Amino acid sequence: MTVPNDIIIDNLRNERDAYLVYSDPWMASDRGLTQEQTDELLAYRQALRDFPATVDPEAIVWPVIPTWMV
């Protein structure tokens, strides 16, 4: 049985939302991030927000989380 793309995208959107929630605390101004880290974080979060509209359900590749967040 093949899962329709809209269901795949809905599931990916839910998982994406969890990644955004995980990265939310890093947005606090008192985290002491460097400008480079801030730029990486903003780019990562933008890639997550764009993800459902740009992903190929046949070849899912998630945005890469900055290594310093792991």
Backbone atoms as SQL, in Angstrom:
CREATE TABLE atoms (id INTEGER PRIMARY KEY, chain TEXT, resi INTEGER, resn TEXT, atom TEXT, x REAL, y REAL, z REAL);
INSERT INTO atoms VALUES
  (1, 'A', 1, 'MET', 'N', 0.839, -1.186, 0.000),
  (2, 'A', 1, 'MET', 'CA', 0.000, 0.000, 0.000),
  (3, 'A', 1, 'MET', 'C', 0.877, 1.240, 0.000),
  (4, 'A', 2, 'THR', 'N', 0.565, 2.167, -0.847),
  (5, 'A', 2, 'THR', 'CA', 1.304, 3.416, -0.949),
  (6, 'A', 2, 'THR', 'C', 0.598, 4.496, -0.137),
  (7, 'A', 3, 'VAL', 'N', 1.377, 5.221, 0.647),
  (8, 'A', 3, 'VAL', 'CA', 0.825, 6.316, 1.455),
  (9, 'A', 3, 'VAL', 'C', 0.760, 7.566, 0.583),
  (10, 'A', 4, 'PRO', 'N', -0.385, 8.235, 0.541),
  (11, 'A', 4, 'PRO', 'CA', -0.499, 9.462, -0.260),
  (12, 'A', 4, 'PRO', 'C', 0.467, 10.546, 0.226),
  (13, 'A', 5, 'ASN', 'N', 0.961, 11.334, -0.726),
  (14, 'A', 5, 'ASN', 'CA', 1.930, 12.381, -0.396),
  (15, 'A', 5, 'ASN', 'C', 1.416, 13.379, 0.632),
  (16, 'A', 6, 'ASP', 'N', 0.128, 13.715, 0.588),
  (17, 'A', 6, 'ASP', 'CA', -0.386, 14.697, 1.545),
  (18, 'A', 6, 'ASP', 'C', -0.309, 14.169, 2.982),
  (19, 'A', 7, 'ILE', 'N', -0.470, 12.872, 3.163),
  (20, 'A', 7, 'ILE', 'CA', -0.339, 12.287, 4.503),
  (21, 'A', 7, 'ILE', 'C', 1.121, 12.287, 4.936),
  (22, 'A', 8, 'ILE', 'N', 2.008, 11.972, 4.011),
  (23, 'A', 8, 'ILE', 'CA', 3.442, 12.019, 4.318),
  (24, 'A', 8, 'ILE', 'C', 3.836, 13.426, 4.737),
  (25, 'A', 9, 'ILE', 'N', 3.399, 14.420, 3.983),
  (26, 'A', 9, 'ILE', 'CA', 3.739, 15.820, 4.286),
  (27, 'A', 9, 'ILE', 'C', 3.161, 16.230, 5.634),
  (28, 'A', 10, 'ASP', 'N', 1.944, 15.825, 5.943),
  (29, 'A', 10, 'ASP', 'CA', 1.348, 16.146, 7.251),
  (30, 'A', 10, 'ASP', 'C', 2.183, 15.546, 8.380),
  (31, 'A', 11, 'ASN', 'N', 2.633, 14.319, 8.217),
  (32, 'A', 11, 'ASN', 'CA', 3.462, 13.683, 9.237),
  (33, 'A', 11, 'ASN', 'C', 4.818, 14.379, 9.359),
  (34, 'A', 12, 'LEU', 'N', 5.378, 14.758, 8.233),
  (35, 'A', 12, 'LEU', 'CA', 6.652, 15.489, 8.259),
  (36, 'A', 12, 'LEU', 'C', 6.481, 16.842, 8.933),
  (37, 'A', 13, 'ARG', 'N', 5.359, 17.488, 8.679),
  (38, 'A', 13, 'ARG', 'CA', 5.090, 18.789, 9.299),
  (39, 'A', 13, 'ARG', 'C', 5.036, 18.651, 10.823),
  (40, 'A', 14, 'ASN', 'N', 4.410, 17.579, 11.313),
  (41, 'A', 14, 'ASN', 'CA', 4.347, 17.349, 12.759),
  (42, 'A', 14, 'ASN', 'C', 5.746, 17.134, 13.340),
  (43, 'A', 15, 'GLU', 'N', 6.561, 16.357, 12.647),
  (44, 'A', 15, 'GLU', 'CA', 7.928, 16.126, 13.119),
  (45, 'A', 15, 'GLU', 'C', 8.737, 17.422, 13.044),
  (46, 'A', 16, 'ARG', 'N', 8.540, 18.176, 11.972),
  (47, 'A', 16, 'ARG', 'CA', 9.211, 19.470, 11.830),
  (48, 'A', 16, 'ARG', 'C', 8.864, 20.397, 12.986),
  (49, 'A', 17, 'ASP', 'N', 7.597, 20.406, 13.369),
  (50, 'A', 17, 'ASP', 'CA', 7.159, 21.248, 14.484),
  (51, 'A', 17, 'ASP', 'C', 7.905, 20.891, 15.769),
  (52, 'A', 18, 'ALA', 'N', 8.161, 19.604, 15.976),
  (53, 'A', 18, 'ALA', 'CA', 8.907, 19.169, 17.159),
  (54, 'A', 18, 'ALA', 'C', 10.346, 19.694, 17.113),
  (55, 'A', 19, 'TYR', 'N', 10.961, 19.701, 15.940),
  (56, 'A', 19, 'TYR', 'CA', 12.313, 20.257, 15.805),
  (57, 'A', 19, 'TYR', 'C', 12.318, 21.755, 16.094),
  (58, 'A', 20, 'LEU', 'N', 11.282, 22.445, 15.643),
  (59, 'A', 20, 'LEU', 'CA', 11.198, 23.881, 15.930),
  (60, 'A', 20, 'LEU', 'C', 11.041, 24.132, 17.430),
  (61, 'A', 21, 'VAL', 'N', 10.205, 23.334, 18.087),
  (62, 'A', 21, 'VAL', 'CA', 10.027, 23.471, 19.540),
  (63, 'A', 21, 'VAL', 'C', 11.350, 23.204, 20.253),
  (64, 'A', 22, 'TYR', 'N', 12.086, 22.184, 19.809),
  (65, 'A', 22, 'TYR', 'CA', 13.392, 21.878, 20.403),
  (66, 'A', 22, 'TYR', 'C', 14.350, 23.066, 20.274),
  (67, 'A', 23, 'SER', 'N', 14.270, 23.770, 19.150),
  (68, 'A', 23, 'SER', 'CA', 15.202, 24.881, 18.932),
  (69, 'A', 23, 'SER', 'C', 14.712, 26.205, 19.538),
  (70, 'A', 24, 'ASP', 'N', 13.467, 26.269, 19.983),
  (71, 'A', 24, 'ASP', 'CA', 12.919, 27.503, 20.560),
  (72, 'A', 24, 'ASP', 'C', 13.774, 28.084, 21.694),
  (73, 'A', 25, 'PRO', 'N', 14.187, 27.282, 22.686),
  (74, 'A', 25, 'PRO', 'CA', 14.962, 27.863, 23.787),
  (75, 'A', 25, 'PRO', 'C', 16.278, 28.512, 23.339),
  (76, 'A', 26, 'TRP', 'N', 16.813, 28.047, 22.238),
  (77, 'A', 26, 'TRP', 'CA', 18.066, 28.627, 21.738),
  (78, 'A', 26, 'TRP', 'C', 17.864, 30.059, 21.241),
  (79, 'A', 27, 'MET', 'N', 16.613, 30.448, 21.022),
  (80, 'A', 27, 'MET', 'CA', 16.315, 31.789, 20.525),
  (81, 'A', 27, 'MET', 'C', 16.371, 32.847, 21.628),
  (82, 'A', 28, 'ALA', 'N', 16.439, 32.447, 22.878),
  (83, 'A', 28, 'ALA', 'CA', 16.483, 33.399, 23.989),
  (84, 'A', 28, 'ALA', 'C', 17.755, 34.244, 23.894),
  (85, 'A', 29, 'SER', 'N', 17.609, 35.521, 24.129),
  (86, 'A', 29, 'SER', 'CA', 18.742, 36.437, 23.977),
  (87, 'A', 29, 'SER', 'C', 19.845, 36.209, 25.010),
  (88, 'A', 30, 'ASP', 'N', 19.530, 35.537, 26.105),
  (89, 'A', 30, 'ASP', 'CA', 20.537, 35.319, 27.148),
  (90, 'A', 30, 'ASP', 'C', 21.304, 34.009, 26.974),
  (91, 'A', 31, 'ARG', 'N', 21.172, 33.357, 25.828),
  (92, 'A', 31, 'ARG', 'CA', 21.886, 32.103, 25.584),
  (93, 'A', 31, 'ARG', 'C', 23.373, 32.326, 25.335),
  (94, 'A', 32, 'GLY', 'N', 23.775, 33.542, 25.019),
  (95, 'A', 32, 'GLY', 'CA', 25.184, 33.839, 24.807),
  (96, 'A', 32, 'GLY', 'C', 25.728, 33.284, 23.504),
  (97, 'A', 33, 'LEU', 'N', 24.888, 33.205, 22.485),
  (98, 'A', 33, 'LEU', 'CA', 25.338, 32.697, 21.202),
  (99, 'A', 33, 'LEU', 'C', 26.205, 33.738, 20.486),
  (100, 'A', 34, 'THR', 'N', 27.171, 33.244, 19.743),
  (101, 'A', 34, 'THR', 'CA', 27.963, 34.141, 18.898),
  (102, 'A', 34, 'THR', 'C', 27.086, 34.560, 17.718),
  (103, 'A', 35, 'GLN', 'N', 27.537, 35.557, 16.985),
  (104, 'A', 35, 'GLN', 'CA', 26.789, 35.980, 15.796),
  (105, 'A', 35, 'GLN', 'C', 26.725, 34.844, 14.776),
  (106, 'A', 36, 'GLU', 'N', 27.801, 34.092, 14.652),
  (107, 'A', 36, 'GLU', 'CA', 27.825, 32.956, 13.721),
  (108, 'A', 36, 'GLU', 'C', 26.799, 31.894, 14.136),
  (109, 'A', 37, 'GLN', 'N', 26.722, 31.609, 15.424),
  (110, 'A', 37, 'GLN', 'CA', 25.741, 30.637, 15.914),
  (111, 'A', 37, 'GLN', 'C', 24.318, 31.140, 15.699),
  (112, 'A', 38, 'THR', 'N', 24.100, 32.406, 15.953),
  (113, 'A', 38, 'THR', 'CA', 22.781, 32.998, 15.738),
  (114, 'A', 38, 'THR', 'C', 22.378, 32.886, 14.275),
  (115, 'A', 39, 'ASP', 'N', 23.315, 33.192, 13.384),
  (116, 'A', 39, 'ASP', 'CA', 23.030, 33.087, 11.949),
  (117, 'A', 39, 'ASP', 'C', 22.724, 31.650, 11.552),
  (118, 'A', 40, 'GLU', 'N', 23.484, 30.688, 12.079),
  (119, 'A', 40, 'GLU', 'CA', 23.234, 29.267, 11.796),
  (120, 'A', 40, 'GLU', 'C', 21.859, 28.852, 12.306),
  (121, 'A', 41, 'LEU', 'N', 21.531, 29.288, 13.516),
  (122, 'A', 41, 'LEU', 'CA', 20.251, 28.941, 14.118),
  (123, 'A', 41, 'LEU', 'C', 19.094, 29.505, 13.294),
  (124, 'A', 42, 'LEU', 'N', 19.206, 30.746, 12.895),
  (125, 'A', 42, 'LEU', 'CA', 18.149, 31.367, 12.094),
  (126, 'A', 42, 'LEU', 'C', 17.994, 30.661, 10.749),
  (127, 'A', 43, 'ALA', 'N', 19.109, 30.299, 10.126),
  (128, 'A', 43, 'ALA', 'CA', 19.058, 29.588, 8.842),
  (129, 'A', 43, 'ALA', 'C', 18.437, 28.205, 9.016),
  (130, 'A', 44, 'TYR', 'N', 18.794, 27.526, 10.089),
  (131, 'A', 44, 'TYR', 'CA', 18.248, 26.197, 10.373),
  (132, 'A', 44, 'TYR', 'C', 16.735, 26.276, 10.570),
  (133, 'A', 45, 'ARG', 'N', 16.297, 27.237, 11.384),
  (134, 'A', 45, 'ARG', 'CA', 14.873, 27.375, 11.651),
  (135, 'A', 45, 'ARG', 'C', 14.102, 27.759, 10.388),
  (136, 'A', 46, 'GLN', 'N', 14.700, 28.592, 9.531),
  (137, 'A', 46, 'GLN', 'CA', 14.040, 28.948, 8.273),
  (138, 'A', 46, 'GLN', 'C', 13.935, 27.728, 7.365),
  (139, 'A', 47, 'ALA', 'N', 14.994, 26.927, 7.332),
  (140, 'A', 47, 'ALA', 'CA', 14.963, 25.696, 6.528),
  (141, 'A', 47, 'ALA', 'C', 13.877, 24.746, 7.048),
  (142, 'A', 48, 'LEU', 'N', 13.704, 24.682, 8.358),
  (143, 'A', 48, 'LEU', 'CA', 12.634, 23.854, 8.922),
  (144, 'A', 48, 'LEU', 'C', 11.261, 24.383, 8.521),
  (145, 'A', 49, 'ARG', 'N', 11.089, 25.700, 8.579),
  (146, 'A', 49, 'ARG', 'CA', 9.790, 26.275, 8.217),
  (147, 'A', 49, 'ARG', 'C', 9.484, 26.036, 6.737),
  (148, 'A', 50, 'ASP', 'N', 10.521, 26.082, 5.887),
  (149, 'A', 50, 'ASP', 'CA', 10.337, 25.869, 4.451),
  (150, 'A', 50, 'ASP', 'C', 10.202, 24.395, 4.084),
  (151, 'A', 51, 'PHE', 'N', 10.621, 23.525, 4.966),
  (152, 'A', 51, 'PHE', 'CA', 10.748, 22.101, 4.683),
  (153, 'A', 51, 'PHE', 'C', 9.510, 21.451, 4.070),
  (154, 'A', 52, 'PRO', 'N', 8.330, 21.585, 4.658),
  (155, 'A', 52, 'PRO', 'CA', 7.172, 20.877, 4.088),
  (156, 'A', 52, 'PRO', 'C', 6.872, 21.280, 2.645),
  (157, 'A', 53, 'ALA', 'N', 7.151, 22.504, 2.293),
  (158, 'A', 53, 'ALA', 'CA', 6.857, 22.975, 0.939),
  (159, 'A', 53, 'ALA', 'C', 7.936, 22.583, -0.069),
  (160, 'A', 54, 'THR', 'N', 9.112, 22.231, 0.421),
  (161, 'A', 54, 'THR', 'CA', 10.223, 21.967, -0.491),
  (162, 'A', 54, 'THR', 'C', 10.674, 20.513, -0.524),
  (163, 'A', 55, 'VAL', 'N', 10.198, 19.691, 0.396),
  (164, 'A', 55, 'VAL', 'CA', 10.669, 18.310, 0.489),
  (165, 'A', 55, 'VAL', 'C', 10.082, 17.444, -0.628),
  (166, 'A', 56, 'ASP', 'N', 10.885, 16.501, -1.073),
  (167, 'A', 56, 'ASP', 'CA', 10.426, 15.485, -2.014),
  (168, 'A', 56, 'ASP', 'C', 10.044, 14.259, -1.186),
  (169, 'A', 57, 'PRO', 'N', 8.770, 13.910, -1.125),
  (170, 'A', 57, 'PRO', 'CA', 8.346, 12.770, -0.305),
  (171, 'A', 57, 'PRO', 'C', 9.021, 11.454, -0.689),
  (172, 'A', 58, 'GLU', 'N', 9.570, 11.387, -1.883),
  (173, 'A', 58, 'GLU', 'CA', 10.264, 10.186, -2.341),
  (174, 'A', 58, 'GLU', 'C', 11.712, 10.134, -1.856),
  (175, 'A', 59, 'ALA', 'N', 12.252, 11.287, -1.465),
  (176, 'A', 59, 'ALA', 'CA', 13.660, 11.355, -1.028),
  (177, 'A', 59, 'ALA', 'C', 13.772, 12.411, 0.061),
  (178, 'A', 60, 'ILE', 'N', 13.381, 12.060, 1.281),
  (179, 'A', 60, 'ILE', 'CA', 13.314, 13.005, 2.391),
  (180, 'A', 60, 'ILE', 'C', 14.711, 13.259, 2.951),
  (181, 'A', 61, 'VAL', 'N', 15.102, 14.520, 2.937),
  (182, 'A', 61, 'VAL', 'CA', 16.383, 14.937, 3.518),
  (183, 'A', 61, 'VAL', 'C', 16.088, 16.119, 4.438),
  (184, 'A', 62, 'TRP', 'N', 16.273, 15.900, 5.730),
  (185, 'A', 62, 'TRP', 'CA', 15.994, 16.940, 6.719),
  (186, 'A', 62, 'TRP', 'C', 17.093, 17.998, 6.732),
  (187, 'A', 63, 'PRO', 'N', 16.742, 19.247, 7.085),
  (188, 'A', 63, 'PRO', 'CA', 17.779, 20.255, 7.297),
  (189, 'A', 63, 'PRO', 'C', 18.727, 19.771, 8.404),
  (190, 'A', 64, 'VAL', 'N', 19.988, 20.105, 8.261),
  (191, 'A', 64, 'VAL', 'CA', 21.002, 19.644, 9.206),
  (192, 'A', 64, 'VAL', 'C', 21.045, 20.584, 10.408),
  (193, 'A', 65, 'ILE', 'N', 20.898, 20.002, 11.593),
  (194, 'A', 65, 'ILE', 'CA', 20.935, 20.777, 12.828),
  (195, 'A', 65, 'ILE', 'C', 22.387, 21.222, 13.085),
  (196, 'A', 66, 'PRO', 'N', 22.592, 22.462, 13.519),
  (197, 'A', 66, 'PRO', 'CA', 23.956, 22.885, 13.851),
  (198, 'A', 66, 'PRO', 'C', 24.563, 21.956, 14.917),
  (199, 'A', 67, 'THR', 'N', 25.804, 21.581, 14.719),
  (200, 'A', 67, 'THR', 'CA', 26.448, 20.604, 15.621),
  (201, 'A', 67, 'THR', 'C', 26.507, 21.084, 17.054),
  (202, 'A', 68, 'TRP', 'N', 26.606, 22.380, 17.279),
  (203, 'A', 68, 'TRP', 'CA', 26.700, 22.901, 18.648),
  (204, 'A', 68, 'TRP', 'C', 25.365, 22.801, 19.396),
  (205, 'A', 69, 'MET', 'N', 24.268, 22.495, 18.699),
  (206, 'A', 69, 'MET', 'CA', 22.966, 22.337, 19.346),
  (207, 'A', 69, 'MET', 'C', 22.747, 20.913, 19.835),
  (208, 'A', 70, 'VAL', 'N', 23.549, 20.002, 19.392),
  (209, 'A', 70, 'VAL', 'CA', 23.337, 18.581, 19.720),
  (210, 'A', 70, 'VAL', 'C', 23.902, 18.264, 21.082);
